[in-house]
Amino acid sequence: MKTILIIEDNQDVRENTTEILELASYKVLQAENGKIGVELAQQKKPDLIICDIMMPVLDGYGVIHLLNKSPVTAGIPFIFLTAKSERTDLRKGMEMGADDYITKPFSDIELLNAVESRLKKNEMLRAEFSKNVEGLNKFFDDVKKLDELKNLSSQRRIKHFKKKELVFSEGNQPNYLYFLSRGKIKTFKAHEYGKEFITTLYKDGDFLGYTALLENQPYTDSAEALEECEVVLIPKEDFFALIYNNMEVMKAFVKLLSDNILEKEKQLVNLAYSTVRKRVAEALVLLYERYSRESDQNFSISLSREDLANIVGTATESLIRTLSDFKEEKLVEIRGSNITILNIDKIRSLKA
């Protein structure tokens, strides 16, 4: 049973609205002013809030402002309920994050349709989607049901990249958001003397290229396929629509961006302060965590010594010597470019 919080200072309106919603099998909480409403929202975390604008103690604008500041209540769907129908009030409410706006007097059907529509949209946006092409397509199909996103592209181009082929190059202008559906990709920065520093490793289900889109700047690094890859190219117009037209989708992308920033920051700290041995262990753990599967008994990856040295941030010769030490210690097995991790727990202890 869904819970709805009504914040309304007029007792008759509050009780009539409650009666309609309870007859439709909703659990209803009541608050007679904005201050009590905010406290109830934080305590009970309702599925939806219906709030009047003109109220004593704290008006509706103050309510939505406080709720949006708290991570606990920021994502709760919010409908303004008011007798003020001027367009300036409607615009102000929507700009502050309201999802809908019902003008008094309203019919039972108007109220229930607004509530049901908003709850369905919220469930859709909170659904879990598989991180593959099918999940991506389902996500786009679902969000296209929203009026503000109905113009998203119906088709997203799929492109295949061969090993060592560039996906995008440093200095180029971004036109797409890239979704890696199959394969492995590295992003790297090229030194003026030809050396590389690998900034990020990507696996199935990862998005890349969005930082340049968000900043409206050329790419600051290049992306190259580490093996044969299948990549979905999402037009930047669709990306911006998802970012700017829907708050829940925007939050998901911002969280994803923050996670990658933390990963890069950790990598740079290790590069500056750790020994080569620790950095090699860190790189092997990174590869294991990014690309291993539950079914793997011993995780193996084929990676050139040059690429691995660029992840570690050391000379190829130093990397080879360290890998030889790891092999003697029975931490890894090496056959050509293939590295098999035999004892991930001990390697983790080395990087600590």
C-alpha positions as CSV (number, residue, x, y, z in Angstrom):
1,M,0.0,0.0,0.0
2,K,1.4,3.4,-1.1
3,T,1.6,6.2,1.5
4,I,0.6,9.7,0.6
5,L,1.3,12.8,2.8
6,I,-1.2,15.7,2.5
7,I,0.1,19.1,3.8
8,E,-2.9,21.4,3.8
9,D,-4.1,24.0,6.4
10,N,-7.7,23.9,5.4
11,Q,-9.3,21.1,7.4
12,D,-12.2,20.5,5.0
13,V,-10.0,20.2,2.0
14,R,-7.5,18.1,3.9
15,E,-10.1,15.6,5.1
16,N,-12.0,15.5,1.8
17,T,-8.7,14.7,-0.1
18,T,-7.9,12.1,2.5
19,E,-11.2,10.4,2.1
20,I,-10.9,10.2,-1.7
21,L,-7.4,8.7,-1.5
22,E,-8.3,6.2,1.2
23,L,-11.2,5.0,-0.9
24,A,-8.6,4.3,-3.6
25,S,-6.7,2.2,-1.1
26,Y,-3.9,4.6,-0.3
27,K,-2.6,5.1,3.3
28,V,-2.8,8.8,4.0
29,L,-0.8,11.0,6.5
30,Q,-2.1,14.5,7.3
31,A,-0.3,17.7,8.3
32,E,-2.0,21.0,9.0
33,N,1.0,23.2,8.2
34,G,4.3,23.1,6.4
35,K,6.5,22.6,9.4
36,I,4.7,19.5,10.6
37,G,4.6,18.3,7.0
38,V,8.4,18.5,6.7
39,E,8.8,16.6,10.0
40,L,6.4,13.9,8.9
41,A,8.1,13.5,5.5
42,Q,11.4,13.0,7.2
43,Q,10.1,10.5,9.7
44,K,7.7,8.5,7.5
45,K,9.3,8.8,4.0
46,P,6.0,8.7,2.1
47,D,5.7,7.6,-1.5
48,L,4.2,10.9,-2.6
49,I,3.5,14.4,-1.1
50,I,0.5,16.6,-1.9
51,C,1.1,20.1,-0.6
52,D,-0.8,23.4,-0.5
53,I,1.1,26.6,-1.3
54,M,-0.4,29.3,0.9
55,M,-0.1,28.0,4.6
56,P,0.9,29.5,8.0
57,V,4.2,28.7,9.7
58,L,5.9,27.5,6.4
59,D,4.4,27.8,3.0
60,G,4.6,25.2,0.2
61,Y,7.6,26.8,-1.4
62,G,9.5,26.5,1.9
63,V,8.4,22.9,2.2
64,I,9.7,21.8,-1.2
65,H,12.9,23.8,-0.6
66,L,13.6,22.0,2.7
67,L,12.7,18.6,1.3
68,N,15.0,18.9,-1.7
69,K,17.9,19.8,0.6
70,S,17.7,16.5,2.4
71,P,18.9,13.3,0.7
72,V,16.2,11.4,2.6
73,T,13.3,13.3,1.0
74,A,14.7,14.8,-2.1
75,G,13.5,12.1,-4.4
76,I,9.9,11.9,-3.2
77,P,7.3,12.9,-5.9
78,F,5.7,16.3,-5.0
79,I,2.4,17.7,-6.2
80,F,1.3,21.3,-5.4
81,L,-2.3,21.7,-4.4
82,T,-3.5,25.3,-4.5
83,A,-6.3,27.7,-5.4
84,K,-3.7,30.1,-7.1
85,S,-3.8,29.4,-10.8
86,E,-1.7,32.2,-12.2
87,R,1.1,31.0,-14.5
88,T,3.8,32.7,-12.4
89,D,2.9,30.4,-9.4
90,L,2.9,27.4,-11.7
91,R,6.3,28.2,-13.1
92,K,7.8,28.9,-9.7
93,G,6.6,25.6,-8.3
94,M,8.0,23.6,-11.3
95,E,11.3,25.4,-11.1
96,M,11.6,24.5,-7.5
97,G,11.2,20.8,-8.4
98,A,7.4,20.1,-8.1
99,D,6.3,17.2,-10.3
100,D,2.7,18.3,-10.9
101,Y,0.2,21.0,-10.0
102,I,-3.5,20.6,-9.2
103,T,-5.7,23.7,-8.9
104,K,-8.6,23.9,-6.5
105,P,-11.4,23.1,-6.9
106,F,-10.6,19.6,-8.4
107,S,-12.6,16.5,-9.1
108,D,-12.0,13.0,-7.7
109,I,-10.8,11.8,-11.1
110,E,-8.4,14.7,-11.5
111,L,-6.8,14.0,-8.1
112,L,-6.5,10.2,-8.6
113,N,-5.2,10.5,-12.2
114,A,-2.4,12.9,-11.0
115,V,-1.5,10.7,-8.1
116,E,-1.5,7.4,-10.1
117,S,0.5,9.0,-13.0
118,R,3.1,10.4,-10.7
119,L,3.6,7.1,-8.7
120,K,3.9,5.1,-12.0
121,K,6.5,7.5,-13.3
122,N,8.5,7.3,-10.1
123,E,8.4,3.5,-10.0
124,M,9.7,3.4,-13.6
125,L,12.6,5.8,-12.9
126,R,13.6,3.8,-9.8
127,A,13.5,0.4,-11.7
128,E,16.8,-1.6,-12.1
129,F,18.0,-2.0,-15.6
130,S,20.5,-4.6,-16.8
131,K,23.8,-3.1,-17.9
132,N,23.7,-4.4,-21.4
133,V,22.1,-3.4,-24.7
134,E,18.8,-4.9,-23.8
135,G,18.7,-3.1,-20.5
136,L,19.8,0.2,-22.2
137,N,17.0,-0.1,-24.8
138,K,14.4,-0.9,-22.1
139,F,15.6,2.2,-20.1
140,F,15.2,4.4,-23.2
141,D,11.8,2.8,-24.0
142,D,10.5,3.4,-20.5
143,V,11.7,7.0,-20.1
144,K,10.3,7.9,-23.6
145,K,6.9,7.4,-22.0
146,L,7.5,10.6,-20.0
147,D,6.2,13.7,-21.8
148,E,9.4,15.6,-21.3
149,L,11.5,12.8,-22.9
150,K,9.2,11.5,-25.7
151,N,11.4,12.9,-28.4
152,L,14.4,10.7,-27.6
153,S,15.9,8.9,-30.6
154,S,14.3,5.5,-31.4
155,Q,17.5,4.1,-32.7
156,R,21.0,4.1,-31.2
157,R,23.9,3.3,-33.5
158,I,26.0,0.2,-32.6
159,K,29.6,0.3,-33.8
160,H,32.3,-2.4,-33.6
161,F,35.9,-1.5,-32.8
162,K,38.9,-3.7,-33.5
163,K,41.8,-4.1,-31.0
164,K,43.9,-0.9,-30.7
165,E,41.3,1.1,-32.7
166,L,40.5,4.6,-31.3
167,V,37.0,5.2,-30.1
168,F,37.7,8.9,-29.7
169,S,40.8,11.1,-29.6
170,E,42.1,13.7,-27.3
171,G,41.3,17.2,-28.5
172,N,38.3,16.2,-30.6
173,Q,34.8,17.6,-29.9
174,P,32.3,15.2,-28.3
175,N,29.2,14.2,-30.2
176,Y,28.2,11.0,-28.4
177,L,27.8,9.3,-25.1
178,Y,29.4,5.9,-25.4
179,F,28.0,2.7,-23.8
180,L,30.4,-0.3,-23.8
181,S,28.1,-3.3,-24.3
182,R,30.9,-5.8,-24.9
183,G,34.7,-5.7,-24.6
184,K,37.4,-3.6,-22.8
185,I,38.4,0.0,-23.4
186,K,41.2,2.1,-21.9
187,T,41.3,5.9,-21.8
188,F,44.8,7.4,-21.8
189,K,46.7,10.6,-22.0
190,A,49.7,10.8,-24.3
191,H,53.0,12.4,-23.1
192,E,54.8,14.7,-25.5
193,Y,57.6,12.1,-25.7
194,G,55.2,9.3,-26.7
195,K,54.6,7.8,-23.3
196,E,51.0,7.0,-22.1
197,F,49.2,7.3,-18.8
198,I,46.1,5.2,-18.7
199,T,43.4,7.2,-16.9
200,T,40.5,4.7,-16.7
201,L,39.7,1.1,-17.7
202,Y,36.1,0.3,-18.9
203,K,34.2,-3.0,-19.0
204,D,30.8,-4.3,-20.2
205,G,28.1,-2.0,-19.0
206,D,30.2,1.2,-18.6
207,F,29.5,4.6,-20.0
208,L,32.3,6.8,-21.2
209,G,32.8,10.2,-22.8
210,Y,30.3,12.0,-20.7
211,T,32.7,14.3,-18.9
212,A,33.6,16.2,-22.1
213,L,29.8,16.4,-22.9
214,L,29.0,17.9,-19.5
215,E,31.8,20.4,-19.7
216,N,31.2,21.2,-23.4
217,Q,34.9,20.8,-24.0
218,P,37.1,18.7,-26.3
219,Y,38.2,15.3,-25.0
220,T,41.1,15.5,-22.5
221,D,42.2,11.9,-23.2
222,S,41.8,9.3,-25.9
223,A,39.9,6.0,-25.8
224,E,41.2,2.8,-27.4
225,A,39.8,-0.7,-27.6
226,L,41.9,-3.3,-25.7
227,E,40.2,-6.0,-27.6
228,E,37.3,-6.3,-30.1
229,C,34.5,-4.1,-28.7
230,E,30.8,-3.4,-29.3
231,V,29.8,0.1,-28.4
232,V,26.5,1.9,-28.5
233,L,26.7,5.5,-29.7
234,I,24.0,7.7,-28.0
235,P,23.6,11.1,-29.6
236,K,24.6,14.0,-27.3
237,E,21.1,15.5,-27.8
238,D,19.6,12.4,-26.1
239,F,22.2,12.7,-23.3
240,F,21.4,16.3,-22.6
241,A,17.7,15.6,-22.6
242,L,18.2,12.9,-19.9
243,I,20.5,15.1,-17.9
244,Y,18.4,18.3,-18.0
245,N,14.8,17.1,-18.4
246,N,14.6,14.5,-15.6
247,M,15.9,14.9,-12.1
248,E,16.2,11.2,-11.3
249,V,18.2,10.4,-14.4
250,M,20.4,13.4,-13.8
251,K,21.2,12.1,-10.3
252,A,22.2,8.7,-11.7
253,F,24.6,10.2,-14.1
254,V,26.1,12.6,-11.5
255,K,26.6,9.6,-9.2
256,L,28.3,7.6,-11.9
257,L,30.6,10.6,-12.7
258,S,31.5,11.0,-9.0
259,D,32.4,7.3,-8.7
260,N,34.9,7.6,-11.6
261,I,36.4,10.8,-10.2
262,L,37.1,9.0,-6.9
263,E,38.7,6.1,-8.8
264,K,41.0,8.4,-10.7
265,E,41.9,10.3,-7.6
266,K,42.9,7.1,-5.8
267,Q,45.0,6.0,-8.8
268,L,46.9,9.4,-8.8
269,V,47.6,9.2,-5.1
270,N,49.0,5.7,-5.5
271,L,51.1,6.8,-8.5
272,A,52.6,9.6,-6.4
273,Y,53.3,7.8,-3.1
274,S,53.5,4.0,-3.6
275,T,56.4,1.8,-4.5
276,V,56.4,0.1,-7.9
277,R,55.6,-3.3,-6.2
278,K,52.6,-1.8,-4.5
279,R,51.5,-0.1,-7.7
280,V,51.7,-3.3,-9.7
281,A,49.7,-5.1,-7.0
282,E,47.1,-2.2,-7.2
283,A,46.9,-2.5,-10.9
284,L,46.3,-6.3,-10.8
285,V,43.6,-5.8,-8.2
286,L,42.0,-3.1,-10.4
287,L,42.0,-5.5,-13.4
288,Y,40.6,-8.3,-11.3
289,E,37.8,-6.1,-9.8
290,R,36.9,-4.6,-13.2
291,Y,36.9,-7.7,-15.4
292,S,36.7,-10.9,-13.3
293,R,33.5,-12.9,-13.3
294,E,32.0,-15.1,-10.6
295,S,32.5,-18.2,-12.7
296,D,36.3,-17.6,-13.0
297,Q,38.4,-20.0,-10.9
298,N,41.6,-18.1,-11.7
299,F,41.2,-14.8,-13.4
300,S,43.2,-14.3,-16.5
301,I,43.7,-11.3,-18.8
302,S,45.6,-10.7,-22.0
303,L,47.3,-7.3,-21.8
304,S,50.5,-6.0,-23.3
305,R,53.3,-5.2,-20.9
306,E,53.3,-1.6,-22.2
307,D,49.6,-1.1,-21.4
308,L,50.0,-2.6,-17.9
309,A,53.1,-0.4,-17.3
310,N,51.0,2.7,-18.3
311,I,48.4,1.7,-15.8
312,V,51.0,1.3,-13.1
313,G,52.9,4.5,-14.2
314,T,56.3,2.9,-14.5
315,A,58.8,1.8,-17.1
316,T,58.0,-1.4,-18.9
317,E,61.3,-2.9,-17.7
318,S,60.4,-2.2,-14.1
319,L,57.0,-3.8,-14.6
320,I,58.5,-6.9,-16.1
321,R,60.9,-7.3,-13.2
322,T,58.1,-7.0,-10.7
323,L,55.9,-9.5,-12.5
324,S,58.8,-11.9,-12.5
325,D,59.0,-11.5,-8.7
326,F,55.2,-12.1,-8.4
327,K,55.6,-15.2,-10.5
328,E,58.4,-16.6,-8.3
329,E,56.1,-15.9,-5.3
330,K,53.3,-17.9,-7.0
331,L,51.0,-14.9,-7.0
332,V,50.6,-14.9,-10.8
333,E,51.3,-17.2,-13.8
334,I,52.6,-15.7,-17.0
335,R,52.3,-17.0,-20.5
336,G,53.1,-14.6,-23.2
337,S,50.8,-11.5,-22.8
338,N,48.4,-13.5,-20.6
339,I,48.5,-13.0,-16.9
340,T,46.7,-15.3,-14.5
341,I,46.1,-14.2,-10.9
342,L,46.7,-17.2,-8.6
343,N,46.3,-15.5,-5.2
344,I,44.2,-12.3,-5.2
345,D,44.0,-12.1,-1.4
346,K,47.8,-11.9,-1.1
347,I,48.1,-9.4,-3.9
348,R,45.5,-7.3,-2.1
349,S,47.6,-7.4,1.0
350,L,50.6,-6.1,-0.9
351,K,48.8,-3.0,-2.1
352,A,47.6,-2.1,1.4
